[in-house]
Amino acid sequence: MTEIAEAFYLPLGEGRFAPTRATESPWDAQSQHGGPPSALLAHLAGATAEPGQRAARVSVDFLGAIPRRELTVEVQVLRPGRRISLTEARMTVDGRAVAVARVWYLATGPTPPARTPAVLPPPLPDRDSVFLPHLADWGYGRALDWRYTAGTADSPGPAAVWTRVRLPLVAGQPITPLARTLVAADAANGLSAELPLDRWLSIPPGMATTLLREPVGEWVHLDCRTQLAEDGLGLCSGVLSDPGGTLGEVAQPLLVRAR
């Protein structure tokens, strides 16, 4: 398959990046899907982590639609520390803040006397699927491989799928397992929507990903479901795994409205 772009982002220097078509949202070709910006913010925040620390929680707030135009990221350490630290990364477009991520880093240490047994996800299917097949060709959907293990691409309800990011996050740099995980994690609400997405909006103003351990490998499994309340809100939650077992959880609040 011909790749849709060289990477999700092209570096322009001094914290500036040009998003490529691989970041394209399914609902607006001029906006970005939430996954790539989340991964970029966490990736750049990672430069501030102390030796021996790893990301334990990544929370991202989307402050509106994220334009698919040149952007700038600024990083600030909010809580320094050798064992626990907190970093904020802020994304702006045309001088306006469009997304903010906060990443908690915790220091690793000796193996504790008790450890949770690994819960393995279903095996990786042989055949690829299509994410949101009723939509026209769109960038983010083509930038990942999708292989369902539960549910289907064309029916509402809970779903589970193996994903593999096909491109580097930033051109000229190898993509990290954490970035792969975050690029995919924001798809959870679309994968598990309870209502037809061509007739209903399901808008996540943010995403919180809590990590049990460091992701390993190219493939990330999302096992996700969406719950709807009586007042037009919802909650999407999902378990993240890799071939070694559970690696974390993702949660997204949702605004649910008819289009």
N, C-alpha and C positions, 0 to 999 in steps of 0.2 A: 504494500500500500504506500502511495506517495504521501509523505508527511505534509501536514497543512502549513507548517511554519518551521523555522529553525529552532525556535524555543518559544516559551510563553512570553518572555520579556527579552528585549535587547538593551544592554547596558549603555547608557549615554554619559556616564561619569558624574561625580559629585552627587550621588544618591538619586540620579534621574534615570528613568527607564521608559522604553517605548513598548507598550503591550502589542502583541501580534494578534492575528486573527484566531489563534489557538485559545485566547481568553474569552472569545465571543459568547455572550449570553444567548440562550435559545429564544428569549422574548424580545430582545432589542439588539440588533446587530452593532449598534454604536456603544453598547455597554458591556461590561465584563461579568462573567459568571463569578460567584463569590469564592470559588475554590482557589484559583491562581493568586488573587490578591492576598488571601489568607496565608497561603504558603510563602509568598514573597516577604510579607511582614515578619513572619516567624523566622524565615531564613536569615534576614538581615539582623533581627534581634539576637540571633544565636552568636554573633561575633562578640557579644558582651558577656557571655556565660563564663564563669570561673572554671579553671581546669578541674575536671572530675565531676562537673555538674551536667545534668541533662534536663531537657524540657519535660515538665510534669503536667502542666496545664497550659493550654493556649486558648484564650478567649478573644474573639474578634467581634467588633461592633461595626456594622455597615451603616454609615450615616446618610445613606441615600444610594441611588444608582451610581455605579462607579464607571465613569466614562472611559471608553477605549481610546484614550489619548495619553500623551506624555504625562508622566506622574513623577512625584518626588517623595522619597521616604526619609523621615528623620527618626533617629533612634535615641532613646534616653533611658538610662538606668534609674529606676524609681526607688529601688531598695537594694543597695549593694550588700553582699555578704558571701562568705566562703561556703557556707552550708545551704543557705536559702537566699535567692535574689529574685528581683522582679524587674523586668524590662518592658518598656512601652515603645512600640513602633507606630508612627503616624503617617498615613498616605494622603497626599494632597494632589489635586488636579486644578490647574488654573488658580492656585492660591486658596482653594476651598478644601477642607478636610473631608475625605470620603470614606475612610476606614481607619480604625484604630485597633491594634492588637496589644494585649498584655500577656507576657509569657512568664510563668513561674519556673525557675530553675532550682532543682534540688540536687545536693551532692550525693553521689553514690557512695556505698560503703560495704562492709562485710556482709556476706550472705546470712540472713537471719536463720534461726533454728527451725522455723516452719516456713514452708513455701507452698503457694497454691498450685495444685496440679494443672498442667496445661489442658485447655479445652480446645481441641482442634476443630477448625471449620470444615465444611464439606470439601471433597476433592475438587480440584480445578477442572471444569468441563473442557472438552476438546474444541467446542465450537464457540465462535464469537457471537454476541448479540448486538442489538442496537439500542441505545438509550434515547427515549422519546422518538420512536420511529415515525410518528404522525407529523413531525416537524420537518421543515426543509433542512438541507445541509447546514450545519452550524459548527463553529470552531471548536468549542470545548468538547462537544460530543464526539468529534473525530479525533481529538487529541488523546483520548484514552481508549483502551480495550475494555469491553464489558462482557462478562460471562455470568449469566444468572444461575444460581443454585436453588432459588425458591422464588415464587411469583413469576410474573412475565412482564415484558416491556410494554405491553399494550393493555394491561388490566390494572385497575386500582387495587390498593391494599398493600400489606407488608411484602417486603421483597428482600432478597439477599443476593449479592452479586460480587464476583471477583472483579477487581479493576486493576489496570496497569497503565500508568502514565507513559506515553510514548515519546515524550520530548523532554529536553532539559528545562528546568525552570527558568534559568538565566543563560543566555547564549554564552558558550565558552566555558561553562562550569558544569561538572557532573551534578545531577540532582540527588539530594539526600533522601534516605528512607522517610524521614519526618516530612519533608516537602511533598513526597509522593502521597503520604497519608492525608495531609491537609488539602491537597488539590482534589482528592477524591471525596473527602468527608462531607463537603458542602453539598454533594449530590444526594445526600440521604433523604431530604424532604421530597425531592422530585422522584426518586426511585420508589418511595413508599406512599405517595399521595393517595388519600382516600377518595378523592373526587377527581373527575376528568380535568386534566390541566389545560385543555383547550377551552374549557368553560369556567374554570375557577382559578382565581389567584391564590397562591400559597406563598406568602412573602416572609422570609426569615430576616429579622433585623440584626441577627447575630448568630454566632456559633461558638460553642464551648467544647473543646476536646481535651479530655483527661487521659493521660497515658500511663499505663501500668509499667511499661518497659520501652526500650528503644525498638522501633520497627526494624525489621530485617527483610531484605530482598525487594524484588520489583512489584510483587502482587500484594494488594490489600483487599481484604474481604469486608464488605459492609452488610450487616444484618440489621435492617431498620424497619421501623413501624411508625405510623402517625396516628395520634389520637386527636379527636375533635371535641371541643366543648360546645355548650349551647349558645355562647355569646359571640361566636365568630372568631374565636382564637383556637389555636392548636398547639400540639407539642410533638416534635419529631425526635425520636431517640434511636440510637443504634450502637451496636457492638462492633468494634473494629478488631480485625484479626489479620495475621499473616500466616504463612505455612507452619510456623512454630506454635500457634495458638493465639489466645486473646491478647491484644496489646493495648486496648483502651476503649473509651466510650465517647460518643458525640451526642450533643443535645442542641436543639434549635427551637425557640419559640416561633409561632407562626401567626400571621394575620391572614385569615381566610375570607375571601369575598368573591362574589360572582363577577365575571369580567364584564 
